[in-house]
Amino acid sequence: MNKFKKNITFIIVTYRSQNVIHRCIKSIDSKIKIIVIENSNNFFIKKELEKKYSNVKVIISGKNLGYGRGNNLGLQNVKTRYAFIINPDAYLDKNTLPEIKKVIYLLNDDFSILAPNLKTNFGYFLKKHKNKIVNKYFFQVDYVEGFAMLLNLKKIKFNNFFDKKIFLFLEEVDLCKRIIDSNGKIYIVNNAKVYHSAKKGSGNDLEINLCRNWHWMWSLFYYNLKHFGLFKAYCVTLNKLTSSLFSFILATLFFNYKKKKINFYRILGLINAYQGKPSWLRPFKKK
């Protein structure tokens, strides 16, 4: 296992996630390198984490780069064969890396991405694919969710791993689509377990939710436009625009401020995408 550990660097992209990141770091073997990209100018986090964990290096980006660009920055600093991307609100089971090591051996290193399986009930993503069961140890899929995945850096030949135009949502699906289109292989390791406490890494208050909803609509249109063309992008999103308009009107009539605001931001995100504008909205600064 020692040689395997030396060949992996973990990347954790955070945005003031000090409330959850310690559990994530503690679930990773202390002999494995960890790069934390802090998407703010909070140097206190750098001082705290590097003092507490000898295997952690914190890079302060100075601004919120988003998930994709933050991981690109982390990947630029990786010198190992594999990079393991993990969200600060996810953490590994003790069997995760041994099971991944086993599958790397079984596949003879012929993969682009390996992802551990989801252990808690936040969306058991094996069911989202028309999977080909290769054997009891792994499943071949079209894409995986980006909160925990191992990248085989010698098999992925992109200059930028993640599309820098996407600030939030579908970045990993876009990466997987490009990998599949270039004949790469993506697998889920059935017995490598991971926990994920969705949304706890960046908070779940109204202002954060407004930003999420705006970017979900923007990214949905952009991703479909990029890979499938304008007609498909409109087909996928027009019903969501209609639904959001209807929900906005109902929320206005019944004085539901939260739903009114969320649906307004969903509409704005989609309109910005229709107009070809960049994904410019950023989370409000926390006090």
Summary of the structure (lengths in Angstrom):
residues: 287
radius of gyration: 19.4
end to end distance: 43.5
largest distance: 62.7
contacts: 918
relative contact order: 0.13
helix: 43%
strand: 19%
